[in-house]
């Protein structure tokens, strides 16, 4: 696909690229991930149809597929093959979608739109939405632990990557961050508490994606450490940018409810530091993430340009 044919969500970043065509990389990666999801997810009309239809509805509602593409990019940065990490990449997207379904529920953020469409509980009801999220999370672990799909990857490395992902999601990771986020609504928070919420609620999953791609592709310890630092920086930057977009973005363009952070008095970077200072912090994190990749050759260019794409979303 040529640059002119790239989907609209990527057009805004084309002009900033030199040498590496991120728009094409993201577009091709998105198609690869979407095709793989269709192969690896239960058919939406299989029995019981209600749950499988709900799973398909939320996963295939759209999205940039940045998390699975980060798995692929990290694998390629250390010399791996994208085909070998596809099950893990798809699992990352299923996990991400599970978090969105549950985040949108009335008991949490109570949002009406996600990826430009009515949220799962608005279409299928709360009970099926909850179960669809549970099913997607479970399906992700089925994929990550399926020995038949490892394609030359050692069972030990697969176990380590899966264990790392599980830790990123549990009460010592994403769920812990969500709990503190909920309990902080309408209350003053310290800079340390705010950073905890963002790193744990969002950052750990993004870091687990790049760590998984690297681990499954035979990264050296030095490579794995550098990519881990990269993932930590962009993970925090991504959530800061999300905070900014909740205030500044257009709902139709963003594809989800905006202004909900302010309405719920959530702990965000703009609420504590203001929008301009938050942008500055995100930009610093992006530059630090790119600096982590200095030991890598041009195979890490996708990771570098994805980081720059993150911060460009605020402009």
C-alpha positions in Angstrom: 0.0 0.0 0.0 1.4 3.4 -0.9 1.4 6.4 1.4 -1.5 8.0 -0.4 -3.7 5.0 0.4 -3.0 4.9 4.1 -6.1 5.0 6.4 -7.0 8.4 7.7 -6.0 7.8 11.3 -2.4 7.6 10.1 -2.3 10.5 7.6 -1.5 13.1 10.1 1.9 11.6 10.9 3.1 11.0 7.3 4.6 14.4 6.8 6.9 14.2 9.8 8.7 11.1 8.6 12.1 10.9 7.0 13.2 7.6 5.5 10.9 5.3 7.4 7.3 5.1 6.3 5.4 4.7 9.6 2.0 5.2 8.0 2.6 2.1 5.8 4.1 0.1 8.6 1.1 0.8 10.9 -1.4 0.1 8.1 0.2 -3.2 7.2 0.5 -4.1 10.8 -3.1 -3.3 11.5 -4.2 -5.5 8.6 -2.0 -8.4 9.7 -3.3 -8.2 13.3 -7.0 -7.9 12.1 -6.6 -10.9 9.8 -5.0 -12.9 12.6 -7.7 -11.9 15.1 -10.3 -13.3 12.7 -8.3 -16.6 12.5 -7.7 -16.9 16.3 -10.9 -15.7 17.8 -14.0 -18.0 18.0 -16.4 -17.3 15.2 -19.0 -14.8 16.2 -21.9 -17.0 15.1 -20.6 -20.1 17.1 -22.6 -21.3 20.0 -23.4 -19.6 22.4 -23.7 -16.8 19.8 -24.4 -14.0 22.3 -21.0 -14.1 23.9 -19.0 -14.7 20.7 -20.9 -11.9 18.9 -20.1 -9.6 21.8 -16.4 -10.5 21.8 -16.2 -9.9 18.0 -18.1 -6.7 18.3 -15.7 -5.0 20.6 -12.5 -6.4 19.1 -13.4 -5.6 15.5 -14.8 -2.2 16.3 -11.6 -0.6 15.1 -8.6 0.9 16.8 -5.1 1.6 15.8 -3.8 -1.8 17.1 -0.8 0.0 18.6 -0.2 -2.6 21.3 0.1 -5.6 19.1 2.1 -3.6 16.6 4.5 -2.8 19.4 4.9 -6.5 20.1 5.8 -7.0 16.4 8.1 -3.9 16.3 10.0 -5.1 19.4 10.4 -8.5 17.9 11.8 -7.1 14.7 14.1 -4.7 16.5 16.0 -7.7 18.0 16.0 -9.6 14.7 12.8 -11.6 15.2 10.1 -12.7 12.8 6.7 -11.0 13.1 4.9 -14.2 12.1 6.3 -16.0 15.2 5.0 -13.4 17.6 1.5 -13.0 16.1 -0.3 -15.1 18.6 1.2 -13.0 21.4 0.4 -9.8 19.5 -3.2 -10.8 19.0 -3.4 -11.7 22.7 -2.2 -8.2 23.6 -5.1 -6.8 21.6 -7.6 -9.1 23.2 -6.4 -8.0 26.6 -6.6 -4.4 25.7 -10.1 -4.8 24.4 -11.1 -6.6 27.6 -9.8 -3.6 29.6 -11.9 -1.2 27.4 -15.1 -3.2 27.8 -14.7 -3.3 31.6 -13.6 0.4 31.8 -16.7 1.4 30.0 -19.1 -0.3 32.4 -21.5 1.8 34.5 -19.7 0.6 37.7 -16.4 2.1 36.4 -16.3 4.9 33.8 -19.8 4.5 32.5 -19.0 5.5 28.9 -21.4 5.3 26.0 -19.0 5.2 23.1 -15.8 3.4 22.3 -13.9 3.4 19.0 -16.8 5.4 17.5 -19.5 2.9 18.3 -21.8 2.3 21.3 -20.0 0.5 24.1 -20.5 -3.2 24.6 -22.9 -2.9 27.6 -25.0 -0.5 25.5 -25.5 -3.2 22.8 -25.4 -6.5 24.7 -26.2 -5.5 28.3 -24.0 -5.4 31.3 -23.9 -9.2 32.0 -22.8 -10.2 28.5 -20.3 -7.3 28.4 -18.7 -8.4 31.6 -18.5 -12.0 30.4 -17.2 -10.9 26.9 -14.3 -9.1 28.7 -13.6 -12.2 30.8 -13.7 -14.4 27.7 -11.3 -12.1 25.8 -8.8 -12.1 28.7 -9.1 -15.9 28.9 -8.7 -16.4 25.1 -5.5 -14.2 25.3 -3.9 -16.7 27.7 -5.0 -19.6 25.6 -3.1 -18.0 22.7 0.0 -17.1 24.7 0.3 -20.7 26.1 -0.5 -22.7 23.0 2.6 -24.8 22.4 1.5 -25.7 18.9 1.7 -22.0 17.9 5.1 -21.2 19.2 6.9 -21.6 15.8 10.4 -22.2 17.1 10.0 -20.2 20.3 11.0 -22.1 23.4 8.3 -23.0 25.9 10.5 -21.3 28.5 10.5 -18.0 26.8 6.8 -18.3 26.1 6.2 -18.9 29.8 8.3 -15.9 30.8 6.5 -13.6 28.4 3.1 -14.8 29.5 4.1 -14.5 33.2 5.3 -11.0 32.6 2.0 -10.1 30.9 0.0 -11.6 33.8 2.0 -9.5 36.3 1.3 -6.4 34.2 -2.4 -7.0 34.5 -2.9 -8.1 38.2 -3.4 -6.2 41.4 0.3 -5.3 41.3 -0.2 -3.9 37.8 -3.1 -2.6 35.8 -5.9 -3.6 38.2 -4.0 -2.0 41.1 -3.7 1.2 39.1 -7.4 1.2 38.3 -8.3 0.7 41.9 -6.2 3.7 43.0 -7.6 5.7 40.1 -11.2 5.0 41.2 -10.4 5.7 44.9 -8.8 9.0 43.9 -11.8 10.5 42.1 -12.7 13.8 43.6 -9.7 13.9 45.9 -6.4 15.7 45.8 -3.5 13.4 44.8 0.2 13.8 45.1 2.5 13.7 42.1 3.7 10.3 43.3 0.1 8.9 43.5 -0.7 10.3 40.1 2.4 8.7 38.5 1.5 5.4 40.2 -2.0 5.5 38.7 -0.6 6.1 35.2 2.3 3.7 35.3 0.2 0.9 36.7 -3.1 1.5 34.9 -1.7 2.0 31.4 2.1 1.8 31.4 2.6 -1.8 32.5 0.5 -3.3 29.7 2.4 -1.3 27.0 5.7 -2.3 28.6 4.7 -6.0 28.7 3.9 -5.8 24.9 7.4 -4.7 23.9 9.0 -7.0 26.5 7.0 -9.9 25.2 8.0 -9.2 21.6 11.6 -9.0 22.5 11.6 -12.0 24.9 9.9 -14.3 22.3 12.5 -13.2 19.7 15.7 -14.1 21.5 16.7 -10.7 22.8 20.0 -10.5 24.7 19.8 -9.3 28.2 21.1 -5.9 27.2 18.5 -5.6 24.4 15.7 -6.7 26.7 16.7 -4.2 29.4 16.8 -1.3 26.8 13.4 -2.2 25.3 12.0 -2.5 28.8 13.1 1.0 29.6 11.7 2.2 26.3 8.3 0.6 27.1 8.2 2.1 30.5 8.7 5.6 29.1 6.2 5.4 26.3 3.7 3.7 28.6 3.6 6.7 30.9 3.7 9.1 28.0 0.7 7.4 26.4 -1.5 7.9 29.4 -0.5 11.5 29.9 -1.4 12.1 26.2 -4.7 10.3 26.8 -5.4 12.7 29.7 -4.7 15.7 27.4 -6.9 14.3 24.6 -9.8 13.8 27.0 -9.9 17.6 27.3 -8.7 18.8 23.9 -9.9 16.2 21.3 -13.0 16.0 19.3 -15.2 13.0 20.3 -15.8 11.9 16.7 -12.1 12.0 15.9 -11.1 10.3 19.2 -13.9 7.6 18.9 -14.9 7.7 22.6 -16.5 10.0 25.1 -14.4 13.1 25.9 -14.5 15.3 29.0 -15.3 12.4 31.3 -12.1 12.8 33.3 -13.1 16.3 34.3 -16.7 15.3 35.0 -15.6 12.5 37.3 -12.8 14.6 38.8 -10.2 12.0 38.0 -6.6 12.4 38.9 -4.9 13.5 35.6 -1.7 15.2 34.6 -3.6 18.3 33.2 -5.6 18.6 36.4 -2.3 18.6 38.5 0.1 20.3 36.1 -2.0 22.0 33.3 -2.1 21.1 29.6 1.2 22.8 28.5 3.3 21.3 31.3 1.7 17.9 30.6 2.6 18.1 27.0 6.2 19.0 28.0 6.3 16.0 30.3 5.1 13.7 27.5 7.6 15.0 25.1 10.4 14.5 27.5 9.3 10.9 28.1 9.2 10.3 24.4 12.7 11.6 23.9 13.9 9.5 26.8 12.3 6.4 25.2 14.0 7.0 21.9 17.3 7.5 23.7 16.9 4.0 25.1 17.1 2.6 21.6 20.5 4.1 20.8 22.2 0.7 20.8 19.8 -0.6 18.1 20.2 -0.3 14.3 17.5 0.8 11.9 15.4 -2.3 12.6 14.2 -0.4 15.7 13.0 2.6 13.6 9.4 1.4 14.0 9.7 1.7 17.7 11.3 5.1 17.4 8.6 6.5 15.1 5.7 5.0 17.1 7.0 6.9 20.1 7.0 10.1 18.1 3.5 9.3 16.8 2.3 9.0 20.4 3.2 12.6 21.3 2.0 14.0 17.9 -1.5 12.9 18.8 -1.8 16.0 21.1 -1.2 18.5 18.3 
